[in-house]
Amino acid sequence: MSDQISPTRTPAFEARLKKRYAAERRFKAAGLAAILFSVAVLLFLLVTMTYNGIGGFTRAELAVPVDFREAALNVDPSIEDEDEIVRALEAQGLPAVIDFYAERALGEDGAAQLAGQSWRNAAQEIVANPALLNGEAVLWLPADDDLASAHSGDGQAALQPLARRLAEEGKLANRLDLDFLARSDATDPQQVGIWGALKGSILTMIVTLLLAFPIGVLAALYLEEYAPKNRWTDVIEVSINNLAAVPSIIFGLLGLAVFLTLFPNLRSAPLIGGMTLALMTMPVIVIAGRNAIKAVPPSIRDGAMALGASPVQVVFHHVLPLALPGILTGTIIGMARALGETAPLLMIGMRAFVATPPGGFTDPATVLPVQIFLWSDEIDRGFVERTSAAIIVLLLFLLVMNGVAIYLRNRFEKKW
């Protein structure tokens, strides 16, 4: 005879068990559907941006054969500055030379079919290869925006036969335009570039990180390890939480009222932009830092104190290294938000037309989100692909920045 009691499964029990299993299956299916939906939205965004922006890395160019021996141009070998060489070529009549050979190769309207300032592209090729002046060369120069649009099928119908004829003759083609990453802003979509805005973003992010990270970490350490637990500490904690939720344009108004009042000559400079974004990023780092410090086990502190470490040594030699991965996670979130901000930077004047990249933290500059905003507001259809290409550059910049932060987080992560 066995003492084991066999469970009795009543019909009501079986019904409840089936209902519970069905609820678990529905929950798993809902979770899987949420993940698939998120991935689908992300893929849709990436595919759409890539499809619309891949053309921004190409440019419609016209082939112009030039015999530089007839032009009688020369470059002084003692001149090393590229801008000075370009100015010297301009003084020798390079623009007129390019127009002359464009009309010879493309017809009487050949000069008008070239983009504005296209002679500068010829000058840059001469700077890169001065031997061109000793013979004949075929220069691929940017086409006029209307002709480029007609070549892509989106422009004026009247220009499309001309574009087809030039393409069939091998005189008009879309060519890879990697110089898009090396040029700055311009009024002609065929001549614009992203380097000025990219460099402005890099300088602004450097200032933001150098200000927000150390101040945010030290504030988190003080509030979590040293600050007395009283009403004032509670007020500070609530204020920091509120600052993390304040709309970004408010920080722009603060930067306009404080920083530009103190430094009126630094309007639209990366230094002012970085200081403004640091105010916005700091609360996020403080909150993430406090949570990371709080997650360090008390046994770490007790063990260090038992071995004779001072309170400062406990914090900086034991607590902070263990909390650093969590702090870096908060820094990633804050810096990613700062990188994509437009409103606060518009408030401090970083929306000006900047044709040359900034040389330092105090030079006028713009940033990638503002550049995208300005290009999206242009009526010229040539800026549509350039805007999407700039968005791709911004996403890649964000990916690289987050990748570096994740590497550092994993590098300093310690397990116990």
N, C-alpha and C positions, 0 to 999 in steps of 0.2 A: 504494500500500500504506500503510495507516494504522498508526502506532506505538501508538495507544491500545489499552489492554488491556481487554477486556470482562470485567466481573466474572462469575464463575461462581456461580450460585445453586443450591446443592444442596438436595435435599428437607429435609435436617436444618437448613440455614440458614433456609429458609422457615418451618419449624415453630417455630424459636426466635424468628424475627421476629414471627410471629403471636402467640406467647405473650407477648412483650414488649409488643406493642400492646394485647393484652387486659389485661395487668397495669396499663398506664397508664389504660385506660378504667375498670377497676375502682377504681383509686385516685381518679380524678376523680369517679366516681359516689359513692364513700364520702365524699369531702370535701363534695360537694353535699348528700348525705343528712345529714351532721352539721350543716351550716349550716341546712338546712330543719328538722331536729329541734330545734335551739336556738331558731329563730324560732318554731316551733310551741309550744314550752314557754313562751316569753316571752309569746306572744299568749294562751295558755291562762291564764297567771297574770293578765295584765292584764284579760282579759274576765271572769274569775271574780271578781276583786276589784271591778271596776266594777259587775258585775251585783249582787253582794252588798252593795256599799257605796253605790250610788246612792240607795237609800232612806234612808241615813243623813243625806243633805242635805235631806230633807223631814221634815215633822212633822205628825201628826194634830192638827188644831185645831178648836175649837168656836166658833161664832159666838154672841156674847153682846151683845145690845143694851143699852146703859147710858145712862140719862138723868142726866148729871152735874149738871143744874140741881136735881134732886130731892135728890141726894146732898150738895149744899152743901159741896163740897170747894174748896179754894183753894190756890194756890201763891204764896208770898212772892217777888215779883220780885227782891228784894235777895239772895236765896240763889242762889249760882252753882254750888255743889258738888252734883253729881247724887245722890250717896249721901245727902246731907243732905235733899234734896228727897224722896227715896224714904222716908226715915225720917219726915219730916213727914206725908206722905200716909198712912203706916201709922198714925201717931198719931191722924189724923183719922178712921180707920175704913175705909180703902179695902178691906182684906180682907173685911170684913163687907158692904160695898157690892157687891163682885164676887159673893160668895156669894148675896146676895139676888137680883140680876138673873139669875144663872145658874139659880136655881130657878124664877124667873118664866119664863124662856125655854125651859128644858129639862125642867122638871118638878121634883118634890120632891127627886129625887136629883141635881139639876143641879150642886150644889156638889161632890158626891162624884165627878162625872164629869170635873171639871177636875183637872189635875195639881197636885201640891203646889207652893205658892208661886207659883201662876199670877198672883196679884195683882201680883207684881213685874213681870210682862210688861205689865200694864195701867199700872203706874207709869212704866215706861220709855217707853211711848207718850205718856203725859202730859208727861213731861220733854221728849220730842222735839217735842211739839206742845201747848203749854199751852192753846191755844184750844179743845181738846176739852172743857174744864171749862165752857164757855159754852153747851153744847148736848147733843144726843144723838148717840151714835156706836155703831157696831157693832165690837166688839173681837173679834179672832180670838185666842183663848187656847189654850195647849196642853192637849190632852185627857189624861185619866188613862191610864197605861201599859196597863192591862188593856183599856180601851176602844179604845186605839190598836191594840193587837195584834188585837183582834176585828175592827177595821175592815180590817186587812191580811189577815185570813183565817187567822191563826196562833194567835189567842187562844182564850179560853174560848167554847165553843159557846153557852152561855147568854147571852152578851153580843152575839153576832153579830146577832140580830134587832134589838136596840136600835141597833147601829151602822148597820145597813142603813136603818132608819127615819130616823135622824138625817141620814144621807147623802142619802137621797131628799128630805128636807125642806130640804136645802141648809145644814144646821147643822153638819155634820161633813165635813171635807175634808182631804186631804193638801196642804200648802202648802210652798213652797220655804222652807227654814230656813237662810238664809245666816248668821244669828246663831250657828249652830253653830261658825263660825270665830271668833266674837268672845266666846263665853262660856268659862268655866272648868269644872272638874269639879263634879259634883253627884251626889247619890244617886239622883235620878230620871232615867231615860234620856231623858225628854222635855225635860229642862232642862240636860243636859250640853253641854259645849263643849270645843273643842280648843285655844283660844287660850292658856290657861295653860301647857299642855305644849309648844305650839309656841314660845312665848316662852322657856320654859326651855331648849329645845333650841338656840335661836338664841344665847342667852347662853352656854350651855355650849360650843358650837362656837367662839364668839369667843375664849373663854379658851383652848380647846385649840389653836386656830390661832396665837394670839399667843405661846404658850409653845413649841409643838412646832416650828413652822416656822423661826424664827430660830435656835433652839438646834440643831435638826437640820441646817440648812444650814451653820452655822459648824463643827459637829462634822465634817461631811463634807469641808468645805474643809481643815480642819486635818489630818485623817487622810490625805487624798489628796495635799495639796500640801506640808505642812510636817512631818508626823510622821516621825521616823526609822524605817526599816524594821528592826525588831528583834523580839525575842520578845514584849515588852510590847505592841507594836502588833498582833501576831498574836492575842494574848489578847483585846485589846479588840475586834478585828474579829470573832472567834468569839463573844464575848459579845453583841455587837450582833445578830449573825445569830440567836443563840439567843433573845434577847429578842423578836425579831420573830415567833417561833413559839410564845411562851408563851401559854397560855390566858388569855383576858381576865379571868376571875374572879380570877386571881392578882394582877393589877394592882388589882382591887377590894380584895383583902385588904391589899395594900400601902397603898392610900389610907386604908383603915380604920385600919391600925396607925400610920401616920405622920401624915397630914394631919389626921385627926380627933383625934389625940392632941395635935397642936400647936394646932389651932383647934377645940376641942370645941363652940363655939357656932355653927359654920357647917355643922352636919349638914344634908344634903340641899340645900345651896346650890349654884348653878351654878359658883361659884368652885372648890369642892372637886371637883365633877364634872369640870370642865374640866382641872384639874390631874391628876386620875387618868387621864383619857383621853389627856392629853398624854404621859404616860409610855408608854402603849400605842402611840401614833402615832409617837413620835419615832424608834424604830428603823427603821420603814418609810421615813421621810423620809431618814434617814442613808444607808440602803442605796441608795435610788434616787438620792440626791444624789451619792454616790461614783461610781456607774455613769455618771451624766450627765457628771460632771467628767472622768472617765477617757475618755469618748468625744470630748472636745474634741481636735482634732489637735495634736500637738506643735509643728507649724509656727506655730500662732497664738502660742504662748508664745515660741518662738524669734524670731519677727518683732517682737513687742512688746519683748523684751529687746534686740534689735538696734537698736531706735529709742530706747533709753535709759530704758525704763520700769523702775521698781523692781519687786521680786517682789510686793509688795502691790498695786501698780497693775496688774500682769499679771493677778493673780487677780481683782480686783474690777472692772477695766475691760474685760477681754477674756474670761477663762475663765468667770466666773460668768454674764454675760449670755448666752453661748452655751449654757451648761448649764441655764439657767433653765427652758426648756420641759420637759426631762426631770425636773427637780426638781419642777415643778408636777404632772407626771403621777404621781409618787410621792405627792405631797401629796393629790391627788384620791383615790387608793386608800386612804391612811391615814384621811382625813377621812370617806370613805364608810363605812369600817369603824367608825369611832368613832360616827357618827351612828346606826347601827343597833344599838349595843351596849346590853344590858340588865343583864347579870350584874354588871359592876363598879359600876354605879350603884345597883343594889339593895344591894350590900354597904355603901355609904356612906350609906344611908338615903334615897335619892331615890325612895321608893315611898309616901310619906305622901299622905294625902288633902289636896290643896291646892285650896281653893275660890276663891282669888284669884290672879291672875297675879303673878309676881315683879316687884318694882319695881326690882331691881338685882341685882348679882352675888352679894350676900350674903343675899338673901331666900330662904326655903324655896321649893323648886320641884320639879317633876318634868319628865320629857322624854317625847317622843312614843313611843319603844319601850316605856318603862315604863308609860305610860298605856294603850297597847294591851294590854300584858300584864295589867294590872289589870282592864281592861274585859272581856277574854276570860275571866277567872276569875269574872265575875258570873253568878249563876244567872238573873237577869232576862233574858228573851228580847229585851227592848227594846235591850239593849246589843250584840246581834249585829250589827245594821246599823251602829250607831255605831262598833263596832270596825273593820269593813271600811272605813267612811268615813275613820277615822283612819289606816288603812294607806294609803289613796289620798293623803291629805295628806302622809304621810311620804314616799311615792314621788315626789310632786311637789316636795317640799322637796329631796330628793336630786337630782332632775333639775335643778332650778334651781341648786343648789350646784355640781354637776358642769358645767353649762353655763357658769357664770361662770368656773370654773377652766379649761375648755377654751378659752374666749375669751381669757383672759389668756395661756394657753400659746401660742396662735396669734399673739397680739399681739406677744409678745416673741421669737418664733421667728425665727432668722436663718439664711440659707442661704449657703453658700460653694461 
